[in-house]
Amino acid sequence: MKTAMRSLIDLVKANKIAEAKKMLPAAYKAIDTAAKKNIIHRNNAGRKKSLLARMVAGA
């Protein structure tokens, strides 16, 4: 999960928005899987997904 998030953040910082949009569903899946397995709380998962969506949309 952390690897997927970090690579997505790096893509946004590098201004590779098209690649970031393609990677967003994979990051969502990793976050949802972590929440489903009770590694993180579901609200924390929602916050992380919202953060990533805002980063991609705002870039």
Secondary structure, DSSP 8 states (H G I E B T S, - for coil): -HHHHHHHHHHHHTT-HHHHHHHHHHHHHHHHHHHHTTSS-HHHHHHHHHHHHHHHHH-
